[in-house]
Amino acid sequence: MKYDVIIVGAGPAGLFSALSLESKKVLIIEKNKYAGKKLMISGAGQCNYTNSCELSAFLSRYGSKGRLLKNALYNFTNIDTMEFFEKKGLKSMVREDGKVFPITLDASDILKVLLKGVKENGVEIIYDEAAIKAEYDSLKGMFTVKTNKSTYAGARLIVSAGGMSYPLTGSTGDGYLIAQEFGHKIVKPSEALTPVYVRDYGFKDLSGVSFEDIKVSQWRYGRKLKEFTGDFLFTHVNISGPVILNNSRYFEKDDILKINFTSYSNNEEFRTFLDELILSSGGSGVVSVLKRLNLPKRFIEKIIEIGNIDGEIKCSQLHKEERRKLCELLSAHPFTVERLGGFNVAMVTKGGVAADEINFKTMESKLEPNLYFAGEIIDYDGDTGGYNIQAAFSTGRLAADSINHQNT
Ligand SMILES: Cc1cc2nc3c(=O)[nH]c(=O)nc-3n(C[C@H](O)[C@H](O)[C@H](O)COP(=O)(O)OP(=O)(O)OC[C@H]3O[C@@H](n4cnc5c(N)ncnc54)[C@H](O)[C@@H]3O)c2cc1C
């Protein structure tokens, strides 16, 4: 059996390519027993499938890779995505923070629309079969894709087999091996959108305590590298929340993350404020004065404990060194990165098929004509907020549009 297009992987990228191809005989090979396993757990099962922010802002949510995705994201935008689902009868729900979900808050409804589109487009899907090898047969002018059960031939090949995170969903890096067979470089895959384990974590009992819009600065060898702002969360084993998850792509072992839990823009400003507050509250207890800072009570108590400060003493009894320590713990609290969360908990993969070997106007390989890549297999990774699924849809759509435009 010969196909016009073979697609490896039935995640959001592969499915969107398949439903967008026009008048083609298409085969999807999926190694799981059903499609979209990762999509089903996305957004805690509610599927935050895109974001309502301006497209220009969108591009900044993929680190340095945003400019590469520009064509794909402008060719099929976040608004196009919402309209696509709405036309299929699935309304969207836009949250105040810009995250877009299906109105039903159920990822399976997104998957159903995708699978219906694929079916209506006459696409064949083979489940429970893993592509293990692909090559171009120049005599036949066809790609042959070998699976653990059979061999298929197709005039074009789209590889959308995902990255390496959450391997139980099927993305185990197989697509990289296929890309390598065509000479593609793989940028070392690493975890992104992951919580961070820090040394001597003392906040276990504050699990669930969160802070809105706070500043985190990243230090390496005594030098400040970057500063980030966003929401922060203590869990029972690590630090998390969007400001940590989104920027984990930049963190390395032994980096120091200094967290400013206060609303003051930096450590110096807070020091001036704290010094005045303490000096003007001589007779009051330190803990009761610190509780005026509009920070969670349990957190203040923990800071007093970590700073080894007697919570019973009055402000006038607090030594200069203790004031300095308090200031640091509240406005530049140092956490040393021990390790990132690992692929089992990372929501996306950083690294993958090297971007400089892909034509981002078409998603076609620069090394092998008629070979395309779409989705997370490519070396890009987006922030939390719907940016990754949107990128999978948009790159999948662009690969299909490029093939449609070839008219052969
Ligand atoms: C817990 C979690 C929550 C997330 N939440 C969100 C969210 O709310 N919003 C958001 O934007 N992003 C979210 N993401 C990220 C998002 O789900 C992914 O970026 C997206 O699914 C990538 O799509 P993809 O099609 O490129 O790859 P995948 O979804 O990984 O699909 C790849 C498919 O290829 C198949 N495959 C792999 N190897 C082979 C092979 N050899 N042969 C055949 N088939 C193969 C796999 O089984 C899989 O079905 C989340 C991720 C996780 C893990």
The ligand as a MOL file (V3000), in Angstrom:
LIG
                    3D

  0  0  0     0  0            999 V3000
M  V30 BEGIN CTAB
M  V30 COUNTS 53 58 0 0 0
M  V30 BEGIN ATOM
M  V30 1 C 1.3290 16.6830 32.2360 0
M  V30 2 C 1.3910 17.5760 31.0180 0
M  V30 3 C 0.5280 18.6440 30.9160 0
M  V30 4 C 0.5980 19.4900 29.8120 0
M  V30 5 N -0.2940 20.5080 29.7180 0
M  V30 6 C -0.2510 21.3380 28.6460 0
M  V30 7 C -1.2110 22.3720 28.4920 0
M  V30 8 O -2.1680 22.4910 29.2680 0
M  V30 9 N -1.0600 23.2150 27.4350 0
M  V30 10 C -0.0490 23.0850 26.5110 0
M  V30 11 O 0.0350 23.8940 25.5810 0
M  V30 12 N 0.8450 22.0750 26.6190 0
M  V30 13 C 0.7550 21.1920 27.6380 0
M  V30 14 N 1.6480 20.1520 27.7290 0
M  V30 15 C 2.6110 19.9500 26.6260 0
M  V30 16 C 1.8910 19.3740 25.3730 0
M  V30 17 O 1.0280 18.3310 25.7760 0
M  V30 18 C 2.9010 18.8850 24.3510 0
M  V30 19 O 3.8010 19.9200 24.0340 0
M  V30 20 C 2.1840 18.3890 23.0870 0
M  V30 21 O 1.3880 17.2590 23.3820 0
M  V30 22 C 3.2020 18.0230 21.9950 0
M  V30 23 O 2.4950 17.5250 20.9050 0
M  V30 24 P 3.1990 16.5690 19.8350 0
M  V30 25 O 2.1280 16.1180 18.9220 0
M  V30 26 O 4.3760 17.2460 19.2730 0
M  V30 27 O 3.7710 15.3480 20.6820 0
M  V30 28 P 3.0360 14.2800 21.6100 0
M  V30 29 O 1.8020 14.8280 22.1840 0
M  V30 30 O 4.0830 13.7750 22.5320 0
M  V30 31 O 2.6090 13.1390 20.5930 0
M  V30 32 C 3.5810 12.3250 19.9620 0
M  V30 33 C 2.9170 11.0140 19.5730 0
M  V30 34 O 3.8540 10.2360 18.8320 0
M  V30 35 C 3.7440 8.8840 19.2390 0
M  V30 36 N 5.0020 8.1860 18.9370 0
M  V30 37 C 6.2040 8.3450 19.5320 0
M  V30 38 N 7.1090 7.5220 18.9900 0
M  V30 39 C 6.4670 6.8220 18.0280 0
M  V30 40 C 6.8540 5.8020 17.1250 0
M  V30 41 N 8.0920 5.3140 17.1090 0
M  V30 42 N 5.9250 5.2970 16.2850 0
M  V30 43 C 4.6520 5.7500 16.2960 0
M  V30 44 N 4.2240 6.7060 17.1390 0
M  V30 45 C 5.1080 7.2430 17.9850 0
M  V30 46 C 3.4700 8.9780 20.7180 0
M  V30 47 O 2.8950 7.8090 21.2180 0
M  V30 48 C 2.5180 10.1790 20.7800 0
M  V30 49 O 1.1750 9.7740 20.6300 0
M  V30 50 C 1.5700 19.2690 28.7950 0
M  V30 51 C 2.4230 18.1820 28.9020 0
M  V30 52 C 2.3350 17.3320 29.9870 0
M  V30 53 C 3.2600 16.1560 30.0700 0
M  V30 END ATOM
M  V30 BEGIN BOND
M  V30 1 1 1 2
M  V30 2 1 2 3
M  V30 3 2 2 52
M  V30 4 2 3 4
M  V30 5 1 4 5
M  V30 6 1 4 50
M  V30 7 2 5 6
M  V30 8 1 6 7
M  V30 9 1 6 13
M  V30 10 2 7 8
M  V30 11 1 7 9
M  V30 12 1 9 10
M  V30 13 2 10 11
M  V30 14 1 10 12
M  V30 15 2 12 13
M  V30 16 1 13 14
M  V30 17 1 14 15
M  V30 18 1 14 50
M  V30 19 1 15 16
M  V30 20 1 16 17
M  V30 21 1 16 18
M  V30 22 1 18 19
M  V30 23 1 18 20
M  V30 24 1 20 21
M  V30 25 1 20 22
M  V30 26 1 22 23
M  V30 27 1 23 24
M  V30 28 2 24 25
M  V30 29 1 24 26
M  V30 30 1 24 27
M  V30 31 1 27 28
M  V30 32 2 28 29
M  V30 33 1 28 30
M  V30 34 1 28 31
M  V30 35 1 31 32
M  V30 36 1 32 33
M  V30 37 1 33 34
M  V30 38 1 33 48
M  V30 39 1 34 35
M  V30 40 1 35 36
M  V30 41 1 35 46
M  V30 42 1 36 37
M  V30 43 1 36 45
M  V30 44 2 37 38
M  V30 45 1 38 39
M  V30 46 1 39 40
M  V30 47 2 39 45
M  V30 48 1 40 41
M  V30 49 2 40 42
M  V30 50 1 42 43
M  V30 51 2 43 44
M  V30 52 1 44 45
M  V30 53 1 46 47
M  V30 54 1 46 48
M  V30 55 1 48 49
M  V30 56 2 50 51
M  V30 57 1 51 52
M  V30 58 1 52 53
M  V30 END BOND
M  V30 END CTAB
M  END
